[in-house]
Amino acid sequence: MEPGGWRSALPPALRQYTEAAPLAALFLGLSSGAPYAMIAATLTTRLAQDGIDKRSITAFSLAFLAYNLKWAWAWVVDGVRLPVIGRLGQRVSWLLLAGVLAAAAIVNLALVDPKSHLMAAAVAAILVAVAGATYDIVIDAYRIESLEPRQLGVGSGMSQYGWRIGSVAAASLALVIAARFGWQAAYIACAVFALPGMAVGLIFGEPPRHREPAGRRGLADVVQSIVGPVVEFLRRKGALLVLLFILVHKVGDTLANLTFRLLFDDLGFTNDEIVVFDVWSGLGAYLAGIFLGGILYARLGMKRAVLLSLWLMAVSNLSFAGLAAAGHSNLAMAGAIGFENLASGIGGVAVVAYLSALCDLRYTAFQFALFSAAASIIGRVLTGATAGALILRFGYVEFYVLTTLAAVPGIVLFWLMMRARLIDASVGTAAKSGGGAEQPGT
């Protein structure tokens, strides 16, 4: 950035969002969100309009398991050099391949008729999930390796901006086109959302911070590609405590988030009220939280920003205990949704930046896929197994108090890690510049 350029006239908090790497993260996020949207509410609407029964529709949610299991093949992105296009670079070549696969999978889902070939539609949805998850693996690796340590916070925020915009835009475009030209045309049109991520790779080239694993040459070193990233992480000081933190820090948040619509229904909120307060007001608060999270990360540093976000996400659950106690109150709903989404936006930036900082630049794809999957797996399992039973036994007010308490172990563990100076000791080379550690704040 040149001192006399137009960016110098911007406030420092805004200036960081106009740098090349964070802007690239925005466009990468656009491509990341679209495949997910195609098999989420959009596919549910398509199946319902095609007359598919509810039991079959809900079974399609199993396709999302690909996103939770993406770590199982993330090593391929790090460890296998592609023929021919591999000369463009490890990240760029995989970005192009994964983008083409995602677009092709979406088109394939468009061409399947669920009314006459339901099983084929299910397979097509799984292929979209696998291709989308693979695209995510490469996108996350490219983003982390493009950002300097000081940009991890704002880059994570811009990526999440892109993800939300891409998923909402793809879902909205699909509905508009489907109403006029049918679902086949709608899905084919949405395949275009795979292009921004591919364009980033072609324009910016290989990420400047990418590091080639020593001795990696195709499938001959499969074992090393899988074992190497795990061994490298476990050798770090405090690695087991870091892993425990990753596993438990989102338990309370995940338990609460997946039950909000049940609360709204039981309190008698109409669909219109849910659209206004949950969808649109919540989206605005979330986007504001992402922006604020980038500023807090830059001002407070990584450690204090993460600790603050953990507290905010825990306390936000109490706002839903207040809503449950207040009953059908639009004011209480707006306050609870607004606070929760603001806290989630801030937390998303800080925590994702921290998970990014944990990566070794030789194994970015595998390690980030593993960390991000581990962060949600316990909460999802507990939600499916216990959330409904807890609500029936204790009621909503007590349930959301319990979810707040469930977040406390993660907060305490992170604070203890700070006190023991394990945060700086356990980060990977993604958090280091020029061989030195980042100064993430104390």
Secondary structure, DSSP 8 states (H G I E B T S, - for coil): --TTSGGGGS-HHHHGGGSHHHHHHHHHHHHHHHHHHHHTHHHHHHHHHTT--HHHHHHGGGGGHHHHSTHHHHHHHHH---TTGGGG-HHHHHHHHHHHHHHHHHHHHHH--TTT-HHHHHHHHHHHHHHHHHHHHHHHHHHHHHS-GGGHHHHHHHHHHHHHHHHHHHHHHHHHHHHHH-HHHHHHHHGGGGHHHHHHHHHH-S-TT----TT--GGGGHHHHHHHHHHHHHTSTTHHHHHHHHHHTTHHHHHHHTTHHHHHHHTT--HHHHIIIIIIIHHHHHHHHHHHHHHHHHHH-HHHHHHHHHHHHHHHHHHHHHHHHH-S-HHHHHHHHHHHHHHHHHHHHHHHHHHHHT--TTSHHHHHHHHHHHHHHHHHHHIIIIIHHHHHHH-HHHHHHHHHHHHHHHHHHHHHHHHTTHHHHH--GGGEETTEE-----
